Amino acid sequence: MCGIIARAGRGDAVPLVLSGLENLEYRGYDSAGVAVRNGDGIDVYKRSGEVSELSAQIRDGVASGNVGIGHTRWSTHGPPTDANAHPHTDGDGEVAVVHNGIIENHEALRERLADLGCEFTSDTDTEVVPHLFEHYLERSEDAEAAFRRTVRDLEGSYAIAAIVDGEEAVYGARQGSPLVLGVAGSEYFLASDVPAFLEHTDTVVYLEDDDVAVLRPDSVGVTDLDGGDVARDTEHVDWDPEETGKGKYSHYMLKEINVQPTSLANTIEGRIDAEDGEVSLEEFPPGAFEGVSEVQLVACGTSYHAALYGQQLLQSAGINASAYRASEYGTADVPVTERTLVIGVTQSGETADTLGAIRRATDRGARTLAVTNVVGSTAARECDDALFIRAGPEIGVAATKTFTSQAVTLALLARRLAVDVPHGDPRDDFEAVAKSLERLPDALDRMLSASDAREVGRHYLGSDAFFFIGRGRCYPVALEGALKFKEITYEHAEGFASGELKHGPLSLVTPNTPVFAVFGGDQDEKTLKNASEAQTRGADVVAVASQGHPAVDAADAHLTVPDVHPVWAGLLANVQLQLVSYHTANQLDRAIDKPRNLAKSVTVE
Ligand code: M6R
């Protein structure tokens, strides 16, 4: 995944493009670049490394112009070198292009353009685009027509922004990759995602595939590939610009862990009536799921762990439900009928594996639903329905608050489905579940301010490996605890179903491999036995459990989870594990918000 930003308006575009890139850096941080139309031509500044390094370089140079484009890259085609950094230009530097996605026919285009005498200087698929644009510029009556001809030749997925020498305009197009237009009076932005320009405007237009946008300093137009006018709705994003900054925190991840009382309160606001124990989802009135007989959840990474949590809740509500890793969903012929509801769980709504699974389900006649954080995302637009988790922007590459909000949203959905679908078995105790959910943000708040996670993390620094075990709803929490830990500490961590430990992984357990055991009321006595099997082999056990839980006395260390309904206990335990990962990574001086080799969402399969 890469991030692109463009700006057309009065005054200098460069600082706006650079700050937009900083806000988009979660999408990739292998290299960064900016191109600006300066009146005499196009200036391009680009280099491998982070946006801050590029900004330092530009401060030393002179770059200004009211129309500019920028890019932050997560490498797919070609290593993260200066040459492969975007923007890419044609041979004469008359066109500069930034691109997110993959041009699938780039080899054929490269051959065609090479035959015409074009010389290429990078390994990227993107570089064909400026050459093609320049080729059509020589043969078209105007730049807009040349851009359209260029876009028509491209196959694959792309969001593109381009500038041309002599034209005070940005040309943008999308196919399968996100591109959103920001309107700030008579200043216009084009970006992969709203946080890029949220500090300037919350008025947006989500572009559709095959739209072509032309931004000028005082006008903007959207047309189709033939030049016909296209009307797109203008929307207002209800994210606060403050939400996209780090605030008083040293890292986005720490902020995003700590704001969970608020983000969770937003997720549930207006959706539960604890008095009569009912869930009301505006998007799904009673009866909305009649006809559904089975649920399949598809997701990746952290979202898959939330989906596993959801699967358990759906199953306990009598619903035939299975969670699949989206990348594996297409490898088996999973049976799907028109009575199957396929739920894509995806924070970004842009993960290629998840979109692939959703498209496969659509092709086979299933009903589809996106559970996502991003309004206007591809998943939200392609699915039959969307349910937003309302967690607010998440910038840290490690998903934290969105896991909690996804799991809770799926719990609410499970309740709605249980009422609607045949064989659904709504829980009798839902009133108690709902009441506990209402109090969950406060419980989370208390837990965050009293957590011992930093000390626990420090105590186990230098261990050979870190294991996480849990059963039932705590199994996905164990998997998520391990994923978070390995992702940001670079230490070896694995999550297991507690009962599986003795079927193989126990051979890895030594006195130098702490085991974090998650207790949330699902046959805890069995998990306790499994933890003691590890203890017998010399490992320390860290119990993640409520005060007074029998595991606390037996364990070597303890992370306290407030007493809440067992349906939610695992979610609080997960937050303690997020903190352990964070503090361990911090003590190891890791790049917490931008872990090596990763990007916030992965738009390639
Ligand atoms: O945007 P998505 O929820 O679809 O992303 C899926 C995974 O790539 C993502 O959850 C990833 O595992 C997390 N960044 C890990 O913290």
Boltz pocket constraint, residues with backbone or C-beta under 6 A from the ligand:
constraints:
  - pocket:
      binder: B
      contacts: [[A, 300], [A, 301], [A, 302], [A, 303], [A, 304], [A, 345], [A, 346], [A, 347], [A, 348], [A, 349], [A, 350], [A, 351], [A, 354], [A, 396], [A, 397], [A, 398], [A, 399], [A, 400], [A, 484], [A, 487], [A, 599], [A, 600], [A, 601], [A, 602]]
      max_distance: 6.0
